[in-house]
Amino acid sequence: MKPSKGDIYRRFIKRSMDFILSLIAIIILSPVLLIVAILVRVKLGSPILFQQKRPGMNEKIFMMYKFRTMTDERDENGGLLPDSVRLTRFGRLLRSTSLDELPELFNILKGDMSIVGPRPLLVQYLPIYNEHQKRRHEVRPGLSGLAQVNGRNAISWENKFNLDVKYVDNLSFIGDWKIIFLTIKKVFVREGINSEVAATMEPFKGSNQKERIEL
């Protein structure tokens, strides 16, 4: 069977485009990366980077990098305080401008991630995905994705996963560039940074929904 344009883009073009764009972005944004790193060190202390294992394509685990946005404040028992307490005004600014995401450019350069794709979520969610939701791992996770330009953390987990799978099924060069331009717009207007019920996105606890919601 002759490969479709989408297959050709996915297999032979997308990774090269990711490498070139991430390298250019790192070079151009290097002064911004340096300034943010210094501010994080001054305002939040060390480490400067937040590092966490995340599942990538085919559920392969990798270490994702972001700028730190929370303090390490703990209660009298040594447990971390709620996100709403540890997320400082400076941290909120980093998140609302998406500056905290910039170190992920190095993940893209390494091949762990893509410019566009489903966002890499927590490893602990892997056992509770249903078969439909697992399909988000058929491609590399992205710095931004279809869900991020359609509500980001302000939409439900169900809608987010459906958008992720819709992206997997309709992956294309034109589609990726539409998402890239929409992402730039979203960053400037600062939409959908947080959910409506939490300082950050509330944890995913599994879903009993087995049927796909058409979007």
N, C-alpha and C positions, 0 to 999 in steps of 0.2 A: 504494500500500500504506500502510495506517495505521501510523504510527510506534509502536513499542513503548514501554513505560514507561522501559526502559533507554535508548532513543534520546532520548526527551524529556529525561531527566535529563542525559545526556551533552551534548546540544546547548544546552540552555537553563538548566539549574540548576547544574550542577557548577562552572562557572567563577565564577558569582556567589557561590556558597557559599565557594569558595576565597578570593575577594577579601575577603569579609566576615570569615571566620574568621582569615585571616592578619593583617588589619589589627587585629582585636581582640587577637590573640596578641602582636603587636608592641607595642601600647600597654600591655597588662598585664605583659608580660615585659621591658619596657624597662629596669627596674632590674637585672634579671638579665643582660641583654645588656651593659649598661655595666660591671657588676662583672667579668664574664668577660673582656671586652675589656681591662680594666685588668690583670687577672691574667695574661692571655696576653702583654701587653706587658712586664710585669715578669719573668715566668718564661721566656719564649721569645723575647722581643725583637720587632722589627718585620720584616715587616708583620704586623699583627694577623690579617688575613684571608688565608686560603688561597683563591686564585682559579684556576679551571681551566675550560677550554672543555669542554663536555659536549653530547652530542646530545639534543635534545628531541623533541617530537612531529613526525612526518614527517622525522626525522633533521636538523631544523634546529638549528644549533649556537648555543649560548648560553653566557654566562659564569656559572658557578655559584660561590656564596660559602659558605665555611665558616670557623669559627674554626680557626686554625692549631693543630696538635697535635704537630708535629715540629720538631726543630732543623734547622739547615742544615750540620751537621757533615760534613766531607769528608775523604777519604783524602789521601795525599801527592801523588796525581796529579790532585787536584781533583774526583774523582768523589764523589757523595753516598754516605755510609755506608748500610748496610742499614736498612730500616724499623725492625727490632727494636732497633737502636742509637739511632736518632734519635727514636723514640717514647718520650718521657719518662714518668715516673710521673704527672706532671700531665696530660700528653697522654692517657694511658690513662684517667685519671679523666674527662676531658672526653668521651672516646668512650664509656665505659661508661655514662655518664649521658645521652648523646646531646646534651649541651650544645653540642658542636662544630657540630651541625646547625642551630642556631637562626638563623644568618644566611640560611639558605635560605628563611625566611619572606618575605624581600624578593624572592627569585626568584618565589615564589608570587604575591605582590602584583603583580609586573610581568607575570605571565602566562606566564613561562618554565616554571613547574612547577605541580603541583597538591598539595593536602594528601595525597592518596592516588593512587598509581600506581607503575609499575615504577621502581626507582631509576635515576637517570641515571648511566651508566657512561662509560668512556673513549672518546674519539673514535677511537682506534686500533683499537678492536674492530669498528667498523662493517664493514670489508671481510671479516671472517672469520665473521660471523653466517651461519647457514643461513636459508632462507626462513621457517622456523617461528620462529626466534629474532628475526628482524627485526620480527615482528608486535608486539613490545613497544613499538615506536615509533608505534603507531597512536593512542596517547593521550599526554597530557602526563606526563612523569616525575613521581614523587611524593617527598614528604618521607618517607613510609613506604608500604609496599605489602604485598601478600599474601605475598611471599617473606620480608619482614622480620618478619612475625608468625608465620612458620613455620620459623624457624631462622636467618634473617639470614645472616651470614657463616659460620655453622657448617655450612651445607648445600652440596652440590656445585653447580657452575655449571649442570649439566643440570637439576637440580631447581629451581634458581632461575629459569631461563628458562621452564620449564614452568609454574611458578606465575605468572610475569609474563603469559604468554599466556592462562592460565586467567582471570586478572583481566580482561584485555581482553575476553574472550568473555562474561564474566558481570558486567560493570560495572553497579552499581546504587546507589541512594541508601542502602538498608539495608546493602548489602555494604560501602560506604565507611565508614559509621559503626561497623560491627562492627570493621573494621580500625583505625579511630581509637581505639576503646576498648581493643582488644587491644594496640595500640602503647603506650598509656599504661601498661598492666600490664607489658609487656616492659621498658620503661624502668626501672620500679621494681625489677624482679627482675634486671635486667642480663643477659639471656640472649642468646646467639648473637652477641656483639660481634665476636669474632675467629674465623677459621677454625681448624681443628685443626692445621694444618701451617705457619702463618705468623702473624706479629704482626698483619698485616692480611690481607685476602682475597688469595689467590694470584692472579696474572694469568691472565686467560682466554686460551687459546692456540688456540681454535678447536675444532670438534667434527666428528667424522665421522658422528655420529648424525643420521640423516635422518628417522627415524620419530618421531612424537610419543609421548611416554610419557603415558598416561592417569593422571590424579590424582583 
